[in-house]
Amino acid sequence: MIGFKPRVYALVAGLALSLSAGAQNISIATGGTGGVYYPMGGGIAAVLSKHVPGMQATAEVTGGSVDNLKLIGSGKPYVGFTMTDAGLDAYKGEDKFKGNKVPLKTLMILYPNRMHVVSVEGRGIAKMSDLKGKRVSTGSPGSATEVMAFRLIEAAGLDKDKDLKRERLGAAESVNAMKDSKIDAFFWVGGLPTAAVTDLANTPGTKLKMVDHSEQVAAMNKKYGNLYIEDSIPKDMYKGMDTDNKQATVMNILVAHENMDDKTAYNIVKTIFDKRDDLIAVHKEATNFKLENQKTSASPIPFHPGAVKYFAEKGVKLN
């Protein structure tokens, strides 16, 4: 099997589909190294490069969903991971995309992203209201963690600017800051398990405290649309959890620019499903890549015609 090592690439102005040379270069915009997007993106890049004739796919470390959507908006050949809430903002030109709509299409529904509100014993945090006055990371700039964290904080009756001593760190950076006692808690939206949270839970002398917040979902949906669901992280997911963590979940989707040609979109989706076992070996969240999960109700962004063609062949009717 051809090996693949995800690499960080600078945004080169000349990056383009070099079809004339018989090669098709695709960049997959992922997230930080401590989350699930990054290894999953590397796995997808590997299977596309190996199994789609003429395609060379590479994975990029990014700040997360918001950055990924902006990269797609640049018109360069990007496929990106995003949460549906950030994706909808980009599609409609709202919030962080105000005045800058991104013409997106959904390629496929990926897996559920769980909001983690993480602290450790000894920091005095057991519920959302305990975050007041604490040092808290709300996610890295350019991430959908930040988008959802702000909405959750608001729903809990807190002011993100006045009530928190706020940092903007990714998952891995947040864990390091927790270990160094530089922050008291952090927000992270990711798949299960998230490597960085596992690392914190397994740190000697540390007992994880996951903060319940599912009761805020109704208020979030009332303001932002039915994007979130009440869910739970099982207590056996991370060491030190005494009970299931009642939390908010949002779906992850794979998106591309609407100008991506139908054949490329078809080949990407087909290969991901054909080689799903290879991706499960990379991260078990790929077990959620299921035909029955491909529904227009699961993504607020219309499906790409190339994806629609593939799913129709599999008996799945979309739009």
For each residue, the residues with C-beta under 8 A, 3 or more apart:
1: 50
2: 46 49 50
3: 46
4: 42 43 45 46 49
5: 42
6: 30 38 39 41 42 45 58 59 60 61
7: 58 59 60
8: 60 61
9: 12 27 58 60
10:
11: 15 71 74 76
12: 9 15
13:
14:
15: 11 12 25 27 76 77
16: 25 76 77
17: 24 25 77
18: 21 23 24 25
19: 22 23 24
20:
21: 18
22: 19 54
23: 18 19 54 55 56
24: 17 18 19 52 54 55 56 77 264
25: 15 16 17 18 55 56 57 58 77
26: 45 48 55 56 57 58 77 78 79 264 268
27: 9 15 57 58 59 60 71 76 77 78 79
28: 41 44 45 57 58 59 60 78 79 80 81
29: 41 60 62 67 68 71 72 78 79 80 81
30: 6 37 38 40 41 42 59 60 61 62 68 81
31: 35 36 37 38 41 61 62 63 64 65 68 81 143 170
32: 35 37 38 61 62 63 64 140 143 170 171 172 173
33: 38 61 170 172
34: 38 170 171 172 173 175 194 195 196 199
35: 31 32 38 64 170 171 188 190 191 194 195 196
36: 31 39 40 190 191 194 195 283 285
37: 30 31 32 40 41 64 81 190 252
38: 6 30 31 32 33 34 35 41 42 59 61
39: 6 36 42 43 195 282 283
40: 30 36 37 43 44 81 110 191 279 282 283 285 286
41: 6 28 29 30 31 37 38 44 45 59 60 81
42: 4 5 6 30 38 39 45 46 59 282
43: 4 39 40 46 47 278 279 281 282 283 286
44: 28 40 41 47 48 57 59 272 279
45: 4 6 26 28 41 42 48 49 57 58 59
46: 2 3 4 42 43 49 50 57 278
47: 43 44 50 51 271 272 275 278 279
48: 26 44 45 51 52 55 57 267 268 271 272
49: 2 4 45 46 52 55 56 57
50: 1 2 46 47
51: 47 48 271 274 275
52: 24 48 49 55 57 267 268 271
53:
54: 22 23 24
55: 23 24 25 26 48 49 52 264 267
56: 23 24 25 26 49
57: 25 26 27 28 44 45 46 48 49 52 79
58: 6 7 9 25 26 27 28 45
59: 6 7 27 28 30 38 41 42 44 45
60: 6 7 8 9 27 28 29 30 41 71
61: 6 8 30 31 32 33 38
62: 29 30 31 32 67 68 71 142
63: 31 32 66 67 140 141 142 143 170
64: 31 32 35 37 67 68 139 140 142 143 144 145 170
65: 31 68 69 80 81 82 83 86 87 142 143 144 147
66: 63 69 70 86 90 96 142 143 144 146 147
67: 29 62 63 64 70 71 142 143
68: 29 30 31 62 64 65 71 72 78 80 81 82
69: 65 66 72 73 80 82 86 87 90 97 102 104 255
70: 66 67 73 74 90 97 102 142
71: 11 27 29 60 62 67 68 74 76 78 80
72: 29 68 69 78 79 80 102 104 255 256 257
73: 69 70 90 100 102 103 257
74: 11 70 71 78
75: 257 259
76: 11 15 16 27 71
77: 15 16 17 24 25 26 27 260
78: 26 27 28 29 68 71 72 74 256 257
79: 26 27 28 29 57 72 107 254 255 256 268
80: 28 29 65 68 69 71 72 254 255 256
81: 28 29 30 31 37 40 41 65 68 110 252 253 254
82: 65 68 69 86 87 90 144 252 253 255
83: 65 86 87 113 144 147 148 189 250 251 252 253
84: 87 88 227 250 251 252 253 298 299 300 301
85: 88 89 144 147 148 151 224 227 228 250
86: 65 66 69 82 83 89 90 96 144 147
87: 65 69 82 83 84 90 91 104 106 253 255 299 300 301
88: 84 85 91 92 94 225 227 300 301
89: 85 86 92 93 94 95 96 97 147
90: 66 69 70 73 82 86 87 93 97 101 102 104
91: 87 88 101 102 104 300 301
92: 88 89 97 101
93: 89 90 97 98 99 100 101 102
94: 88 89 97 98
95: 89 98 147
96: 66 86 89 147
97: 69 70 89 90 92 93 94 100 101 102
98: 93 94 95
99: 93
100: 73 93 97
101: 90 91 92 93 97
102: 69 70 72 73 90 91 93 97 257
103: 73 257 258 259
104: 69 72 87 90 91 255 256 257 258 301
105: 255 256 257 258 260 265 301 302 303 304 305 307
106: 87 109 253 254 255 299 301 302 303 304 307
107: 79 253 254 255 256 265 268 269 303 304 306 307
108: 253 254 269 272 289 294 307
109: 106 251 252 253 293 294 295 298 299
110: 40 81 251 252 253 254 285 288 289
111: 191 251 252 285 286 288 289
112: 191 231 249 250 251 252 288
113: 83 189 190 191 249 250 251 252
114: 189 190 191 192 231 233 247 248 249
115: 148 149 152 187 188 189 213 247 248 249 250
116: 187 188 189 190 194 197 210 233 245 247
117: 128 152 185 186 187 210 211 213 247
118: 174 178 185 186 187 188 197 200 208 209 210 211
119: 123 125 178 184 185 208 209 210 211
120: 123 178 200 206 207 208 209
121: 206 207 208 209
122:
123: 119 120 134 184 185 209
124: 130 134 184
125: 119 130 131 134 184 185 209 211
126: 130 209 211
127: 130 211 212
128: 117 131 152 153 156 158 211 213 216
129: 132 156 157 158
130: 124 125 126 127 134 211
131: 125 128 134 136 153 156 158 163 164 184 185 211
132: 129 158 163 164
133: 163 164 165
134: 123 124 125 130 131 164 165 184 185
135: 164 165 167 182 183 184 185
136: 131 164 165 166 167 183 184 185 186 187
137: 166 167 168 169 173 174 177 183 185 186 187
138: 145 146 149 150 153 160 164 166 167 168 186 187
139: 64 143 144 145 146 149 168 169 170 186 187 188 189
140: 32 63 64 143 145 146 168 169 170 173
141: 63 146 168
142: 62 63 64 65 66 67 70 146
143: 31 32 63 64 65 66 67 139 140 146 147 170
144: 64 65 66 82 83 85 86 139 147 148 189 250
145: 64 138 139 140 148 149 171 187 188 189 190
146: 66 138 139 140 141 142 143 149 150 168 187
147: 65 66 83 85 86 89 95 96 143 144 150 151
148: 83 85 115 144 145 151 152 187 189 228 248 250
149: 115 138 139 145 146 152 153 160 187 189
150: 138 146 147 153 154 160
151: 85 147 148 154 155 220 223 224
152: 115 117 128 148 149 155 156 187 213 216 220 248
153: 128 131 138 149 150 156 158 159 160 163 164
154: 150 151 157 158 160 223
155: 151 152 216 217 219 220 223
156: 128 129 131 152 153 213 216
157: 129 154
158: 128 129 131 132 153 154 163 164
159: 153 162 163 164
160: 138 149 150 153 154 163 164 166
161: 164 166
162: 159
163: 131 132 133 153 158 159 160
164: 131 132 133 134 135 136 138 153 158 159 160 161
165: 133 134 135 136
166: 136 137 138 160 161
167: 135 136 137 138 174 177 182 183 186
168: 137 138 139 140 141 146
169: 137 139 140 173 174 177 183 186
170: 31 32 33 34 35 63 64 139 140 143 173 174
171: 32 34 35 145 174 175 186 188 190 194 195 196 197
172: 32 33 34 175 176 196 199
173: 32 34 137 140 169 170 176 177
174: 118 137 167 169 170 171 177 178 183 186 188 196
175: 34 171 172 178 179 186 196 197 199 200
176: 172 173 179 180
177: 137 167 169 173 174 180 182 183 186
178: 118 119 120 174 175 181 182 183 184 186 200
179: 175 176 200 203 206
180: 176 177
181: 178
182: 135 167 177 178
183: 135 136 137 167 169 174 177 178 186
184: 119 123 124 125 131 134 135 136 178
185: 117 118 119 123 125 131 134 135 136 137 211
186: 117 118 136 137 138 139 167 169 171 174 175 177 178 183
187: 115 116 117 118 136 137 138 139 145 146 148 149 152
188: 35 115 116 118 139 145 171 174 194 196 197
189: 83 113 114 115 116 139 144 145 148 149 250
190: 35 36 37 113 114 116 145 171 194 197
191: 35 36 40 111 112 113 114 194 252 283 285
192: 114 233 237 285
193: 197 198 237 238
194: 34 35 36 116 171 188 190 191 197 198
195: 34 35 36 39 171 198 199
196: 34 35 171 172 174 175 188 199 200
197: 116 118 171 175 188 190 193 194 200 201 208 238
198: 193 194 195 201 202 238 239
199: 34 172 175 195 196 202 203
200: 118 120 175 178 179 196 197 203 206 208
201: 197 198 206 208 238 239 240 241
202: 198 199 239
203: 179 199 200 206
204:
205:
206: 120 121 179 200 201 203 240
207: 120 121 240
208: 118 119 120 121 197 200 201 238 239 240 241
209: 118 119 120 121 123 125 126
210: 116 117 118 119 233 238 241 245 247
211: 117 118 119 125 126 127 128 130 131 185 245
212: 127 215 245 246 247
213: 115 117 128 152 156 216 246 247 248
214: 217 230 231 232 246 247 248
215: 212 218 246
216: 128 152 155 156 213 219 220 248
217: 155 214 220 221 228 229 230 248
218: 215 221 222
219: 155 216 222 223
220: 151 152 155 216 217 223 224 227 228 248
221: 217 218 224 225 226 227 228
222: 218 219
223: 151 154 155 219 220
224: 85 151 220 221 227 228
225: 88 221 300
226: 221
227: 84 85 88 220 221 224 250 300
228: 85 148 217 220 221 224 248 249 250
229: 217 248 249 250
230: 214 217 246 248 249
231: 112 114 214 246 247 248 249
232: 214 244 245 246 247
233: 114 116 192 210 237 238 241 244 245 247
234: 237 244
235: 241 242 243 244 245
236: 241
237: 192 193 233 234 241
238: 193 197 198 201 208 210 233 241
239: 198 201 202 208
240: 201 206 207 208
241: 201 208 210 233 235 236 237 238 244 245
242: 235
243: 235
244: 232 233 234 235 241
245: 116 210 211 212 232 233 235 241
246: 212 213 214 215 230 231 232
247: 114 115 116 117 210 212 213 214 231 232 233
248: 114 115 148 152 213 214 216 217 220 228 229 230 231
249: 112 113 114 115 228 229 230 231
250: 83 84 85 112 113 115 144 148 189 227 228 229
251: 83 84 109 110 111 112 113 298 299
252: 37 81 82 83 84 109 110 111 112 113 191
253: 81 82 83 84 87 106 107 108 109 110 298 299 301
254: 79 80 81 106 107 108 110 268 272
255: 69 72 79 80 82 87 104 105 106 107 301
256: 72 78 79 80 104 105 107 260 265 268 304
257: 72 73 75 78 102 103 104 105 260
258: 103 104 105 304
259: 75 103
260: 77 105 256 257 264 265 304 306
261: 264 265 306
262: 265 266 304 305 306 309
263: 266 267 306
264: 24 26 55 260 261 267 268 306
265: 105 107 256 260 261 262 268 269 304 305 306 307
266: 262 263 269 270 306 307 309 310
267: 48 52 55 263 264 270 271 306
268: 26 48 52 79 107 254 256 264 265 271 272 306
269: 107 108 265 266 272 273 306 307 310 311
270: 266 267 273 274 310
271: 47 48 51 52 267 268 274 275
272: 44 47 48 108 254 268 269 275 276 279 289
273: 269 270 276 289 291 310 314
274: 51 270 271
275: 47 51 271 272 278 279
276: 272 273 279 280 286 289
277: 280 281
278: 43 46 47 275 281 282
279: 40 43 44 47 272 275 276 282 283 286 289
280: 276 277 283 284 286 287
281: 43 277 278
282: 39 40 42 43 278 279 286
283: 36 39 40 43 191 279 280 286
284: 280 287
285: 36 40 110 111 191 192 288
286: 40 43 111 276 279 280 282 283 289
287: 280 284
288: 110 111 112 285 293
289: 108 110 111 272 273 276 279 286 293
290: 293 294
291: 273 294 311 314 315 316
292: 316
293: 109 288 289 290 298
294: 108 109 290 291 298 303 311 316 318
295: 109 298 299 318
296: 299 302 303 318 319
297:
298: 84 109 251 253 293 294 295
299: 84 87 106 109 251 253 295 296 303
300: 84 87 88 91 225 227
301: 84 87 88 91 104 105 106 253 255
302: 105 106 296 319
303: 105 106 107 294 296 299 307 308 311 318 319
304: 105 106 107 256 258 260 262 265 307 308
305: 105 262 265 308 309
306: 107 260 261 262 263 264 265 266 267 268 269 309 310
307: 105 106 107 108 265 266 269 303 304 310 311 318
308: 303 304 305 311 312 318 319
309: 262 266 305 306 312 313
310: 266 269 270 273 306 307 313 314
311: 269 291 294 303 307 308 314 316 317 318
312: 308 309 315 316 317 318
313: 309 310
314: 273 291 310 311
315: 291 312
316: 291 292 294 311 312
317: 311 312
318: 294 295 296 303 307 308 311 312
319: 296 302 303 308
